[in-house]
Amino acid sequence: MKQLIFEYEKGYDLIMQAIENVSDEELNYKPTPEQWSIKQIIIHLGDSETVVINRMKRIIAEERPLLATMQQDLWTEKLDYSNLDHVPYLQLFKLLRSTMAEVLRGLSDDIFAKIGIHDELGEMTLSDVIQRYTAHVSGHVDQINGVRAAYRSEQFHGSRR
């Protein structure tokens, strides 16, 4: 479990590495109208962390709690992520990850096998949730890198015209 918690906790550092030296224009760039900008990805990560912290704490404290799906595209649209400041969401993510990692380090190994019932995925152990949201950040870091590559490509090809 120690390694999994370590990987979970370093999510913030992965995000910060991915957005190093990002310009405002790049932060708001969307490769296509359907895809998210880097800013929207960052805000999503902050919001989704609030959801996953709730899930983990409920699994720890309750017996077989129900875990609701987050409608991420609706959150992005209805909460108008494009017009929000991403910086507080980075700070929120960092704070939530570090405080939850402290909670996780204090748990006995048997707690990681406790189960919650996700409304789409079914039974999930605490360990499953941690693994899923460790991978969640890695997936979005790949997405950020893809947006940055698309932005650079557009700038390069645009400057040749």
One Martini backbone bead per residue (centre of mass of N, CA, C, O) as a GRO file, in nm:
protein
  161
    1MET     BB    1   0.053   0.065  -0.016
    2LYS     BB    2   0.280   0.272  -0.010
    3GLN     BB    3   0.319   0.300  -0.319
    4LEU     BB    4   0.032   0.392  -0.388
    5ILE     BB    5   0.035   0.646  -0.214
    6PHE     BB    6   0.275   0.776  -0.348
    7GLU     BB    7   0.148   0.793  -0.632
    8TYR     BB    8  -0.095   0.960  -0.549
    9GLU     BB    9   0.061   1.208  -0.425
   10LYS     BB   10   0.225   1.284  -0.708
   11GLY     BB   11   0.008   1.420  -0.894
   12TYR     BB   12   0.081   1.719  -0.869
   13ASP     BB   13   0.365   1.703  -0.997
   14LEU     BB   14   0.267   1.606  -1.274
   15ILE     BB   15   0.105   1.855  -1.343
   16MET     BB   16   0.330   2.069  -1.313
   17GLN     BB   17   0.510   1.950  -1.535
   18ALA     BB   18   0.293   1.973  -1.770
   19ILE     BB   19   0.263   2.314  -1.711
   20GLU     BB   20   0.524   2.413  -1.773
   21ASN     BB   21   0.535   2.719  -1.927
   22VAL     BB   22   0.250   2.800  -1.969
   23SER     BB   23   0.043   2.977  -2.151
   24ASP     BB   24  -0.248   3.138  -2.182
   25GLU     BB   25  -0.310   3.040  -2.465
   26GLU     BB   26  -0.254   2.740  -2.408
   27LEU     BB   27  -0.454   2.704  -2.168
   28ASN     BB   28  -0.713   2.783  -2.378
   29TYR     BB   29  -0.664   2.567  -2.573
   30LYS     BB   30  -0.855   2.394  -2.838
   31PRO     BB   31  -0.832   2.153  -3.069
   32THR     BB   32  -1.142   2.124  -3.020
   33PRO     BB   33  -1.460   2.188  -2.927
   34GLU     BB   34  -1.479   1.906  -2.758
   35GLN     BB   35  -1.227   1.973  -2.623
   36TRP     BB   36  -1.013   2.037  -2.373
   37SER     BB   37  -0.853   2.244  -2.193
   38ILE     BB   38  -0.617   2.286  -1.964
   39LYS     BB   39  -0.792   2.442  -1.771
   40GLN     BB   40  -1.025   2.234  -1.762
   41ILE     BB   41  -0.856   2.001  -1.657
   42ILE     BB   42  -0.768   2.126  -1.390
   43ILE     BB   43  -1.051   2.176  -1.277
   44HIS     BB   44  -1.140   1.886  -1.292
   45LEU     BB   45  -0.930   1.775  -1.094
   46GLY     BB   46  -1.032   1.934  -0.852
   47ASP     BB   47  -1.326   1.833  -0.854
   48SER     BB   48  -1.270   1.523  -0.858
   49GLU     BB   49  -1.125   1.522  -0.585
   50THR     BB   50  -1.372   1.584  -0.413
   51VAL     BB   51  -1.517   1.324  -0.491
   52VAL     BB   52  -1.300   1.107  -0.412
   53ILE     BB   53  -1.275   1.180  -0.118
   54ASN     BB   54  -1.560   1.109  -0.046
   55ARG     BB   55  -1.544   0.814  -0.127
   56MET     BB   56  -1.313   0.726   0.059
   57LYS     BB   57  -1.437   0.816   0.331
   58ARG     BB   58  -1.689   0.641   0.305
   59ILE     BB   59  -1.548   0.369   0.295
   60ILE     BB   60  -1.404   0.394   0.566
   61ALA     BB   61  -1.675   0.477   0.752
   62GLU     BB   62  -1.860   0.289   0.588
   63GLU     BB   63  -2.110   0.059   0.471
   64ARG     BB   64  -2.145   0.026   0.152
   65PRO     BB   65  -2.143   0.277  -0.015
   66LEU     BB   66  -2.271   0.504  -0.227
   67LEU     BB   67  -2.139   0.592  -0.560
   68ALA     BB   68  -2.139   0.861  -0.753
   69THR     BB   69  -2.150   0.999  -1.048
   70MET     BB   70  -1.961   1.209  -1.256
   71GLN     BB   71  -2.062   1.473  -1.476
   72GLN     BB   72  -1.811   1.615  -1.635
   73ASP     BB   73  -1.935   1.771  -1.878
   74LEU     BB   74  -2.143   1.927  -1.712
   75TRP     BB   75  -1.949   2.069  -1.527
   76THR     BB   76  -1.789   2.219  -1.744
   77GLU     BB   77  -2.035   2.372  -1.853
   78LYS     BB   78  -2.214   2.472  -1.598
   79LEU     BB   79  -1.938   2.591  -1.449
   80ASP     BB   80  -1.754   2.738  -1.652
   81TYR     BB   81  -1.439   2.670  -1.677
   82SER     BB   82  -1.332   2.886  -1.887
   83ASN     BB   83  -1.399   3.130  -1.651
   84LEU     BB   84  -1.194   3.015  -1.458
   85ASP     BB   85  -0.962   2.985  -1.210
   86HIS     BB   86  -0.706   2.745  -1.189
   87VAL     BB   87  -0.528   2.792  -0.935
   88PRO     BB   88  -0.718   2.702  -0.699
   89TYR     BB   89  -0.734   2.406  -0.813
   90LEU     BB   90  -0.442   2.334  -0.763
   91GLN     BB   91  -0.445   2.387  -0.460
   92LEU     BB   92  -0.670   2.192  -0.393
   93PHE     BB   93  -0.539   1.938  -0.496
   94LYS     BB   94  -0.291   1.944  -0.316
   95LEU     BB   95  -0.440   1.942  -0.044
   96LEU     BB   96  -0.608   1.686  -0.083
   97ARG     BB   97  -0.380   1.487  -0.138
   98SER     BB   98  -0.212   1.530   0.121
   99THR     BB   99  -0.438   1.471   0.332
  100MET     BB  100  -0.520   1.190   0.225
  101ALA     BB  101  -0.246   1.053   0.251
  102GLU     BB  102  -0.239   1.073   0.556
  103VAL     BB  103  -0.481   0.896   0.606
  104LEU     BB  104  -0.380   0.641   0.453
  105ARG     BB  105  -0.119   0.594   0.626
  106GLY     BB  106  -0.310   0.535   0.898
  107LEU     BB  107  -0.403   0.268   0.785
  108SER     BB  108  -0.506  -0.035   0.775
  109ASP     BB  109  -0.498  -0.285   0.545
  110ASP     BB  110  -0.806  -0.376   0.567
  111ILE     BB  111  -0.937  -0.106   0.463
  112PHE     BB  112  -0.859  -0.144   0.150
  113ALA     BB  113  -1.107  -0.373   0.125
  114LYS     BB  114  -1.319  -0.194   0.130
  115ILE     BB  115  -1.662  -0.117   0.021
  116GLY     BB  116  -1.810   0.028  -0.264
  117ILE     BB  117  -2.100   0.149  -0.461
  118HIS     BB  118  -2.107   0.200  -0.784
  119ASP     BB  119  -2.346   0.304  -1.020
  120GLU     BB  120  -2.154   0.175  -1.269
  121LEU     BB  121  -1.907  -0.025  -1.145
  122GLY     BB  122  -1.964  -0.107  -0.863
  123GLU     BB  123  -1.752  -0.267  -0.690
  124MET     BB  124  -1.520  -0.092  -0.462
  125THR     BB  125  -1.229  -0.048  -0.339
  126LEU     BB  126  -1.014   0.155  -0.199
  127SER     BB  127  -0.782   0.064  -0.379
  128ASP     BB  128  -0.930   0.108  -0.647
  129VAL     BB  129  -0.968   0.414  -0.617
  130ILE     BB  130  -0.674   0.491  -0.600
  131GLN     BB  131  -0.588   0.370  -0.869
  132ARG     BB  132  -0.786   0.526  -1.050
  133TYR     BB  133  -0.680   0.825  -0.949
  134THR     BB  134  -0.395   0.788  -1.043
  135ALA     BB  135  -0.464   0.733  -1.343
  136HIS     BB  136  -0.629   0.987  -1.395
  137VAL     BB  137  -0.392   1.181  -1.393
  138SER     BB  138  -0.223   1.049  -1.612
  139GLY     BB  139  -0.435   1.087  -1.835
  140HIS     BB  140  -0.440   1.405  -1.811
  141VAL     BB  141  -0.144   1.449  -1.872
  142ASP     BB  142  -0.162   1.336  -2.155
  143GLN     BB  143  -0.371   1.543  -2.247
  144ILE     BB  144  -0.198   1.792  -2.204
  145ASN     BB  145   0.028   1.705  -2.396
  146GLY     BB  146  -0.162   1.700  -2.645
  147VAL     BB  147  -0.242   1.998  -2.641
  148ARG     BB  148   0.043   2.110  -2.664
  149ALA     BB  149   0.108   1.975  -2.936
  150ALA     BB  150  -0.126   2.104  -3.095
  151TYR     BB  151  -0.042   2.393  -3.049
  152ARG     BB  152   0.242   2.379  -3.175
  153SER     BB  153   0.147   2.283  -3.452
  154GLU     BB  154  -0.031   2.526  -3.515
  155GLN     BB  155   0.193   2.737  -3.491
  156PHE     BB  156   0.377   2.622  -3.707
  157HIS     BB  157   0.171   2.608  -3.946
  158GLY     BB  158   0.074   2.903  -3.922
  159SER     BB  159   0.366   3.037  -3.974
  160ARG     BB  160   0.385   2.912  -4.284
  161ARG     BB  161   0.144   3.082  -4.432
   0.00000   0.00000   0.00000
